[in-house]
Amino acid sequence: MRPRPLATAAVVALLPFAARAQAAATPASTQPPKLAAPTPLKLPVMVERTLPNGLRLVIVEQHELPVVDAQLVIRTGSEADPATKAGLATLTANMLDEGAGTRDALGLAEEIGFLAIRLGTFAGLETSAVSLHSTRATLDSAMRLMADVVLRPTFPEKEFTRLKSERLTALLQEQDRGPSMADRAFAALVFGEAHPYGRSTSGARETVEQIGLDDVQQFWRTYYRPNNATLVLVGDLGVREAEALAAAAFGGWPRATVPAVAYAKPQTAGATAIHIIDKPKAAQSSFRIGAIGVPRSTADYFPLMVMNTALGGSFTSRLNNTLREVKGYTYGAGSGFSMRRDAGPFTARAEVVSAKTDSALIEFMNELRGMRNPLPAEELAKVKRYLRLGYADGFESTGDIASQVAGLIPTGLPLSTLGAFDAGIAKVTAADVQRVATRYLDPTKLQIVIAGDRASIEPALKATKIAPVDVRDMRGRPVIVP
């Protein structure tokens, strides 16, 4: 026999006396609680120093827990890859922890486990980095290990061959993934293949095949230099101690002339066009819609943050509400500005059930056009509150703070930028939002990339008469179809 649920009176009787008294005194609530006014986030003090070899230090004391996070950021990434060897920067970063100092890859892994630390390597478009998370007790040993990875990688041939083979396999797998196909084609169509932003940081099959171990070693020798780097240290240590640790680990790193990275300007935006990347029998269509946006240094940063949050930067945004909640075409839709040292892309995106591809495109265009109208006061207030209340999430841990500081390094913006967010968002008006929406969301100059089953989606897309329709490959190049 199933037990009978307790009656409400019986449940209350089982509560402690204080809880029963509170329950009796508190009337049932029929309204959601009201949020208090956002309070400005007080950021920790950030101290800058520079070692004699040119290595810049950013030190942030956080003594709540006995842990330290460090990020060594090189101000060069895949933007420096030769076009014929795209993928070089990321392969170089991947090789750093495959053997360093007197340890091979297994020896490094064993010591990382013994010290109970996290150590990672990474390269993106504009930076390469080595990150470390350590307890205070093991910090000296962890920093020495980090220095070996940065300064004394051994670049074993066996590990290079393995990583290169894994990269080629991953690139082959991308050819059967709609989102990856759309991402690659969109970047190439917006910026052009001659521009680094128009290529994947992973490279392509033909470019990775051209990369040799000597290329990796040369990239490391050229760009991994102290005068091209910043070491961010956040956690349970003082400024003098941090300086001493950095000098002991990296003071002997020799500086050298680092060549400037130069590349062509992105291609000029053309009229809006729809490009299908054919993925036969695909159950969904991958949408990427956008154009060249703005650099992180733009004076329109705060209005753009507010505008995009309303459009597609939160779960309750217009794009997600329309395409997911109202229409049921997708599990999620959104948008964003990738703000880099130079102007990155603005992208609106979603993975949409194939049968609703044309309908989804109509809704995308409606929402993009609609953002050029004045933002209602209630929506403006909600978006600004969302941004201001959520900003503190990015500073909860030592690792979060280190990542926030590291994110400023490629842009050249001052550290004070992080503390200006709350006041900047608070000042944004509806007129500001309308101005930036009108300027940066131009429905007549959009690249619309849709990776999906061409046979089923092309006729309906043409029938929308939104823009001319053609077929492209993953590189954004025209495909001649019968």
matplotlib code that plots the C-alpha trace (Angstrom):
import matplotlib.pyplot as plt

x = [0.0, 1.3, 1.8, -0.8, 0.5, 0.5, -2.2, -1.0, -1.7, 0.4, 3.3, 3.3, 3.1, 6.4, 8.2, 10.4, 8.6, 10.4, 9.6, 5.9, 5.7, 7.3, 4.9, 1.9, 3.1, 3.9, 1.0, 1.1, 3.0, 1.2, 3.9, 7.5, 10.1, 11.2, 14.9, 16.9, 18.6, 21.9, 24.9, 28.3, 30.8, 33.9, 36.8, 40.0, 43.1, 45.2, 48.9, 51.1, 54.9, 57.4, 60.5, 63.8, 63.3, 60.0, 57.6, 54.5, 53.0, 49.4, 49.0, 45.7, 45.7, 42.8, 43.3, 39.9, 41.3, 44.8, 44.8, 46.5, 45.6, 48.2, 47.8, 50.9, 49.4, 51.4, 50.1, 50.2, 47.8, 46.7, 46.5, 50.3, 49.8, 50.9, 47.9, 49.4, 50.0, 46.8, 46.6, 50.3, 49.7, 47.2, 49.6, 52.4, 50.4, 49.3, 52.9, 54.1, 53.0, 54.0, 57.5, 59.3, 62.6, 63.7, 60.2, 58.4, 54.7, 54.0, 56.4, 54.6, 51.3, 52.5, 54.0, 50.8, 48.8, 51.3, 51.1, 47.3, 47.3, 45.7, 47.9, 46.7, 47.8, 45.7, 45.9, 43.2, 43.1, 45.0, 46.7, 48.5, 48.4, 49.5, 47.2, 47.9, 45.7, 47.6, 47.2, 49.3, 51.3, 52.5, 52.9, 56.7, 56.9, 53.9, 55.5, 58.7, 56.7, 54.8, 58.1, 59.5, 56.4, 56.7, 60.5, 61.9, 59.5, 61.2, 58.9, 59.2, 58.7, 56.5, 54.0, 53.9, 53.1, 50.3, 48.8, 49.0, 47.2, 44.5, 44.0, 43.6, 41.0, 39.1, 39.1, 37.7, 34.9, 33.9, 32.9, 29.9, 28.8, 26.4, 27.3, 31.0, 30.3, 28.3, 30.9, 33.7, 31.7, 30.4, 33.8, 35.2, 32.2, 32.3, 36.0, 37.5, 40.0, 42.9, 42.1, 42.9, 39.4, 38.2, 40.0, 39.6, 42.3, 42.4, 43.4, 42.3, 43.4, 45.7, 47.3, 47.8, 49.5, 52.1, 53.1, 56.3, 57.9, 60.4, 57.5, 56.2, 59.7, 60.1, 56.8, 57.7, 61.1, 59.7, 56.6, 57.1, 59.1, 58.8, 58.4, 55.5, 53.8, 51.9, 51.8, 48.6, 48.8, 45.6, 45.2, 46.7, 50.0, 51.3, 52.7, 56.4, 56.0, 54.4, 57.2, 59.8, 58.0, 57.7, 61.4, 62.6, 60.5, 60.7, 63.5, 66.0, 63.7, 65.6, 63.8, 64.0, 62.5, 59.0, 57.8, 54.5, 51.6, 50.3, 47.4, 45.0, 41.9, 38.7, 36.7, 34.1, 30.5, 28.3, 24.5, 22.6, 22.8, 21.7, 24.4, 23.5, 26.1, 24.7, 24.5, 22.3, 19.4, 20.3, 17.5, 18.3, 19.6, 22.5, 22.0, 24.7, 23.6, 25.7, 28.5, 31.7, 31.0, 33.3, 36.6, 36.6, 37.9, 34.7, 33.1, 29.8, 30.6, 28.0, 25.1, 26.0, 26.0, 22.5, 21.2, 22.5, 21.3, 17.8, 18.2, 19.9, 22.3, 20.1, 17.6, 14.7, 16.0, 13.8, 15.4, 15.2, 11.7, 10.4, 12.2, 12.1, 9.3, 6.7, 7.5, 9.2, 11.7, 14.8, 16.2, 17.9, 18.7, 21.1, 23.4, 26.7, 29.5, 32.9, 34.9, 38.6, 41.7, 40.2, 36.5, 35.2, 31.9, 28.4, 26.6, 23.0, 22.7, 20.4, 20.1, 16.6, 14.4, 14.9, 11.2, 11.0, 14.2, 12.4, 10.0, 12.9, 14.7, 11.7, 11.6, 15.3, 15.0, 11.9, 13.7, 16.9, 14.7, 12.7, 15.7, 16.0, 12.8, 12.9, 13.4, 10.4, 11.3, 10.4, 12.6, 15.5, 15.3, 15.1, 18.1, 20.3, 19.4, 20.3, 23.7, 24.5, 23.4, 25.1, 28.5, 29.7, 29.5, 32.7, 34.7, 33.6, 36.9, 40.6, 40.4, 37.5, 39.5, 42.6, 40.5, 38.9, 42.3, 43.7, 40.8, 42.0, 45.5, 45.1, 43.0, 45.5, 42.7, 43.7, 42.8, 40.4, 38.1, 36.8, 35.6, 33.8, 31.1, 28.4, 28.4, 28.7, 25.6, 23.7, 24.1, 22.7, 19.5, 16.9, 18.2, 21.7, 20.3, 18.4, 21.4, 23.7, 21.1, 20.5, 24.3, 25.4, 22.3, 21.9, 19.4, 20.8, 24.3, 24.2, 25.8, 23.2, 24.8, 22.6, 24.1, 21.4, 19.7, 19.8, 17.3, 14.5, 15.3, 16.4, 13.0, 11.4, 14.3, 14.1, 10.3, 10.9, 12.5, 14.6, 17.8, 19.5, 20.3, 23.5, 25.4, 28.8, 31.3, 32.7, 35.3, 32.7, 33.6, 30.9, 29.6, 28.4, 25.1, 23.0]
y = [0.0, 3.5, 5.8, 8.5, 12.1, 14.0, 16.6, 20.2, 20.6, 17.5, 18.8, 22.1, 20.3, 18.5, 21.7, 23.2, 25.8, 28.8, 27.6, 27.1, 30.6, 32.1, 30.2, 31.4, 35.0, 35.1, 35.4, 33.4, 35.3, 35.8, 38.1, 37.3, 39.1, 42.4, 42.8, 45.5, 48.2, 47.0, 48.1, 48.8, 45.9, 46.8, 45.1, 44.1, 46.3, 45.4, 46.2, 46.3, 45.7, 45.0, 42.7, 43.9, 41.5, 43.3, 40.8, 42.7, 41.5, 42.1, 41.1, 40.8, 39.8, 37.6, 36.0, 34.3, 30.9, 29.5, 29.2, 31.1, 31.3, 32.4, 33.1, 33.7, 35.5, 35.8, 38.7, 36.7, 33.9, 32.4, 35.9, 35.3, 32.0, 32.1, 31.5, 28.3, 27.0, 28.0, 26.1, 26.7, 28.8, 26.3, 23.3, 25.2, 25.8, 22.1, 21.0, 23.0, 20.4, 17.4, 17.5, 20.2, 20.5, 17.0, 15.5, 13.8, 14.1, 11.3, 12.8, 16.2, 14.5, 12.6, 15.8, 17.7, 14.9, 14.8, 18.5, 18.4, 21.4, 22.3, 23.4, 24.1, 25.5, 27.4, 29.6, 31.8, 34.4, 37.1, 35.4, 32.2, 31.3, 28.9, 28.8, 27.4, 26.8, 25.8, 25.7, 28.1, 25.2, 23.9, 27.2, 27.3, 23.9, 24.7, 27.9, 26.1, 23.6, 26.3, 28.0, 24.8, 24.5, 28.1, 28.4, 24.9, 22.8, 19.8, 19.4, 15.6, 14.4, 11.5, 13.7, 16.2, 13.4, 12.2, 15.7, 16.5, 13.2, 14.0, 17.5, 16.1, 13.6, 16.4, 18.5, 15.6, 15.1, 18.8, 18.1, 16.2, 18.7, 21.4, 23.9, 23.6, 23.9, 27.0, 28.6, 28.1, 29.4, 32.4, 33.6, 33.2, 35.0, 37.9, 38.6, 36.8, 33.9, 36.4, 37.8, 35.8, 36.3, 34.5, 31.3, 28.8, 28.8, 25.0, 25.5, 23.3, 19.9, 21.2, 23.9, 21.5, 19.0, 21.7, 22.3, 20.7, 20.5, 23.1, 25.5, 25.0, 25.5, 28.7, 30.1, 29.5, 31.1, 34.1, 35.0, 33.4, 36.3, 38.2, 41.5, 40.0, 38.6, 39.4, 37.2, 37.6, 36.3, 36.2, 34.8, 34.2, 36.1, 39.6, 41.9, 41.5, 37.7, 37.6, 39.7, 37.4, 34.3, 35.7, 36.8, 33.4, 31.5, 33.9, 36.5, 34.6, 34.5, 36.4, 39.2, 39.6, 41.7, 40.4, 41.1, 42.9, 41.0, 42.5, 41.4, 42.6, 44.5, 42.5, 42.4, 45.1, 44.1, 43.3, 43.2, 40.7, 37.2, 33.7, 31.0, 27.4, 24.9, 21.6, 18.9, 16.2, 14.8, 17.0, 17.1, 20.7, 23.9, 25.8, 29.6, 32.2, 35.7, 38.8, 41.1, 42.8, 44.4, 46.5, 46.3, 46.0, 49.6, 51.0, 54.0, 52.2, 49.2, 49.8, 50.7, 47.6, 45.4, 46.6, 46.4, 42.8, 41.6, 42.6, 41.0, 37.7, 38.0, 36.3, 33.5, 36.0, 37.9, 38.6, 36.0, 33.2, 34.1, 34.2, 31.2, 28.9, 29.9, 31.2, 29.3, 26.2, 26.1, 25.6, 24.8, 28.1, 31.2, 34.1, 36.8, 38.5, 40.8, 39.1, 42.2, 41.8, 44.0, 44.7, 44.6, 41.0, 39.7, 40.3, 36.9, 35.8, 32.1, 29.1, 25.4, 25.1, 22.1, 21.7, 22.0, 25.5, 26.9, 29.5, 30.5, 30.8, 33.1, 35.4, 35.6, 36.4, 39.2, 40.6, 40.7, 42.3, 45.0, 45.5, 46.3, 49.5, 50.8, 52.5, 50.0, 50.2, 51.7, 48.5, 46.3, 48.7, 48.7, 44.9, 44.5, 47.0, 45.3, 41.9, 43.1, 45.0, 42.2, 39.5, 41.3, 40.1, 36.4, 37.0, 37.8, 35.0, 33.0, 33.7, 32.0, 34.2, 37.3, 36.1, 35.4, 38.9, 40.6, 38.3, 39.2, 42.9, 42.1, 41.7, 44.9, 47.1, 48.6, 49.7, 47.6, 50.3, 49.2, 46.4, 48.7, 51.0, 48.5, 49.3, 53.0, 52.5, 50.3, 52.6, 55.5, 53.8, 55.4, 54.1, 56.6, 55.1, 51.6, 52.8, 54.6, 51.6, 49.2, 51.5, 51.7, 48.1, 46.0, 46.8, 44.3, 45.2, 44.1, 40.7, 37.4, 34.7, 31.3, 28.2, 24.7, 22.2, 19.9, 22.0, 19.8, 20.5, 24.1, 25.9, 26.3, 27.7, 30.1, 31.4, 31.9, 34.2, 36.7, 38.0, 37.9, 36.0, 32.4, 30.5, 27.4, 27.5, 25.0, 25.1, 27.6, 30.0, 29.3, 29.1, 25.6, 25.0, 23.0, 21.6]
z = [0.0, -0.9, 2.1, 2.4, 2.1, 5.4, 5.7, 5.7, 9.4, 10.2, 8.1, 9.9, 13.3, 12.4, 11.9, 14.6, 16.7, 15.1, 11.6, 12.5, 14.0, 10.8, 8.6, 10.6, 10.5, 6.8, 4.4, 1.2, -1.5, -4.8, -6.4, -7.3, -5.1, -6.4, -7.2, -5.4, -7.4, -8.9, -6.8, -8.5, -8.4, -6.3, -8.1, -6.4, -6.8, -9.9, -9.7, -12.8, -12.8, -15.6, -15.3, -16.8, -19.8, -20.7, -19.2, -18.0, -14.7, -13.5, -9.9, -8.0, -4.3, -3.3, 0.1, 0.7, -0.3, -0.5, -4.3, -7.2, -10.8, -13.4, -17.1, -19.3, -22.4, -25.6, -27.7, -30.9, -32.1, -35.4, -37.0, -37.5, -39.4, -43.0, -45.2, -46.5, -43.0, -41.2, -37.9, -37.0, -33.8, -32.3, -33.1, -31.5, -28.3, -28.3, -28.4, -25.4, -22.8, -24.8, -23.3, -21.4, -19.5, -18.5, -18.7, -21.6, -22.0, -19.5, -17.0, -17.3, -16.8, -13.7, -12.1, -12.8, -11.0, -8.1, -7.5, -7.9, -10.3, -13.6, -16.4, -19.9, -23.3, -25.8, -28.9, -30.4, -33.1, -31.2, -28.3, -27.2, -23.5, -20.8, -17.8, -14.3, -11.2, -8.1, -4.3, -2.3, -0.9, -4.3, -6.0, -6.2, -7.9, -10.1, -11.4, -12.2, -14.2, -16.0, -16.9, -18.3, -20.6, -21.8, -22.0, -22.5, -24.6, -26.2, -29.2, -29.6, -33.1, -32.0, -30.3, -33.1, -35.6, -33.2, -32.7, -36.4, -37.2, -34.6, -36.1, -39.6, -38.3, -36.5, -39.7, -41.6, -39.0, -39.4, -43.0, -41.6, -38.9, -40.0, -37.3, -38.2, -41.9, -41.3, -39.0, -41.6, -44.5, -42.7, -41.6, -45.1, -46.7, -44.2, -44.2, -47.2, -47.0, -47.3, -43.9, -40.7, -39.4, -42.5, -41.6, -38.8, -36.1, -36.7, -40.3, -43.2, -44.4, -47.0, -44.7, -41.8, -44.1, -44.9, -41.3, -40.2, -36.7, -37.8, -38.4, -34.9, -33.4, -35.4, -34.4, -30.8, -31.1, -32.9, -30.8, -27.4, -26.0, -22.7, -24.4, -26.2, -23.1, -19.9, -16.8, -14.8, -11.2, -9.1, -5.6, -2.2, -2.6, -2.1, -4.8, -3.7, -3.5, -6.9, -8.4, -6.9, -8.2, -11.7, -11.7, -10.5, -13.1, -16.1, -15.4, -17.5, -20.5, -23.2, -25.0, -28.8, -31.6, -32.4, -35.9, -36.3, -37.7, -40.9, -43.0, -45.6, -44.9, -44.9, -48.1, -48.6, -47.6, -50.5, -50.8, -48.7, -50.1, -49.0, -49.2, -48.9, -47.7, -48.8, -46.2, -47.9, -45.7, -42.8, -40.2, -39.2, -40.8, -39.2, -39.5, -39.4, -40.3, -40.0, -41.1, -39.9, -36.5, -34.3, -32.4, -28.6, -28.4, -30.0, -28.3, -28.9, -26.6, -24.0, -26.3, -28.4, -25.3, -24.4, -27.9, -28.5, -25.2, -26.2, -29.6, -28.9, -25.9, -23.2, -22.8, -22.8, -25.8, -28.9, -31.1, -28.6, -27.5, -31.1, -32.6, -29.6, -27.3, -29.7, -33.0, -31.7, -34.5, -32.4, -29.0, -28.9, -30.9, -30.2, -31.4, -30.5, -31.4, -31.4, -30.4, -31.1, -31.6, -35.0, -36.0, -35.6, -36.8, -35.7, -35.8, -35.3, -35.1, -34.5, -35.4, -36.9, -37.8, -41.6, -42.5, -41.0, -42.6, -44.7, -41.9, -39.5, -41.9, -42.1, -38.3, -38.2, -40.6, -38.8, -35.5, -37.0, -38.7, -35.5, -33.5, -35.5, -33.8, -30.4, -27.5, -25.1, -21.7, -19.8, -22.1, -21.8, -18.0, -17.9, -20.2, -18.3, -15.0, -16.4, -17.6, -14.4, -12.0, -14.1, -14.4, -11.0, -12.2, -14.2, -11.0, -8.7, -8.6, -9.0, -12.4, -13.4, -12.5, -14.3, -17.4, -17.3, -17.1, -19.8, -22.1, -22.1, -23.2, -27.0, -27.2, -25.4, -23.2, -19.6, -16.6, -15.5, -18.3, -16.1, -13.5, -15.9, -16.9, -14.4, -15.0, -18.8, -19.0, -16.6, -18.9, -22.1, -23.4, -25.8, -28.3, -28.0, -28.7, -31.7, -33.1, -32.9, -34.2, -37.2, -37.8, -37.3, -38.2, -41.9, -43.4, -46.9, -46.2, -44.5, -45.3, -44.6, -44.4, -44.0, -43.8, -44.5, -47.0, -50.2, -52.0, -49.5, -48.4, -51.5, -53.3, -50.1, -49.5, -53.0, -52.5, -49.6, -52.0, -49.1, -51.2, -54.0, -53.2, -54.2, -53.2, -51.6, -50.1, -46.5, -47.6, -48.9, -52.5, -55.2, -56.2, -59.7, -59.4, -62.2]

ax = plt.figure().add_subplot(projection="3d")
ax.plot(x, y, z, "-o")
ax.set_aspect("equal")
plt.show()
